[in-house]
Amino acid sequence: MAYQNLISELKDNILYITINREKALNALNKDTLAELADVVAFAGKTEEIRGVIITGAGEKAFVAGADIKEFSDYTGKQGEELARSGQDLVFNAIENSKKPFIAAVNGFALGGGLELAMACHIRIASENAKLGLPEVTLGLIPGYGGTQRLTQLVGKGKAIEMIITANMITAVEAEKIGLVNYVVLQTDLIGKAEEILNAIKQRAPLAVAAAIKSVIASINETDGYDTEIKEFGKCFETSDFKEGVTAFVEKRKAVFLGK
Ligand code: CO8
């Protein structure tokens, strides 16, 4: 697919998405968000895609936030609309996707950039990455789910501190508080994400999707246990379940078809 602000490439069942506005530190303007919405929907419905890696162009920034120049004269209503549509079409769509998304955080992940990383299922940061939600320096608060997802990931105390001080933290600090899963050299960043997705690619696709849905239900639904029970039951109806159990008994590697 040809996009103006993204590079998207499908290779070995992995969709690589690079946010490509390097001169603006990959800030998310409206066009980029629309393209992201499109590519996220494409990932969800394309069977061949087993996982997605999102990163930023260049070595300085993952995404330095929403495009400040674009919303500088917004009214409250426009701000609310932008936040709502962005959350629905991009951030929640990523979190609720059947495909695992990994954020490869290659530099600044600020504001909407950190929110994008937090919507992904797994985060890996390069050593030079700096993460933060600096919206209060602009007289705003996070609007793409940051107040919720940061709290879920690191707890109320750290989340409030990060949001109301607007201080950035290093990748190492982020790993310590559970905001990123791994910190690696920048040169190893995509390789680490591929290593994780290559492991996931060996697993039963429908079970992977059911597991993501059930974990996310612990946050977004009133009865996540019930979601888990239903998803657990559905797994028994899949051919992959029969294949997984048969392969175990026959002492061979399972071949999953996602059915
Ligand atoms: N938006 C637009 N342009 C940006 C952004 C951004 N978020 N970040 C950087 N840029 C641009 C700069 O304006 C500059 O452009 P130019 O060369 O034309 O002047 C270029 O990128 C390079 O940036 P700097 O010269 O500032 O680079 P530095 O190395 O000096 O500083 C920083 C790097 C620290 C990352 C700095 O650029 C910075 O502080 N950026 C802004 C970070 C920020 O505040 N992000 C949060 C934005 S608000 C947000 O994300 C809200 C999300 C919810 C929205 C809900 C809907 C409304």
Boltz pocket constraint, residues with backbone or C-beta under 6 A from the ligand:
constraints:
  - pocket:
      binder: B
      contacts: [[A, 22], [A, 23], [A, 24], [A, 25], [A, 27], [A, 64], [A, 65], [A, 66], [A, 67], [A, 68], [A, 69], [A, 71], [A, 78], [A, 79], [A, 82], [A, 83], [A, 86], [A, 108], [A, 110], [A, 111], [A, 112], [A, 113], [A, 134], [A, 135], [A, 138], [A, 140], [A, 141], [A, 142], [A, 143], [A, 144]]
      max_distance: 6.0
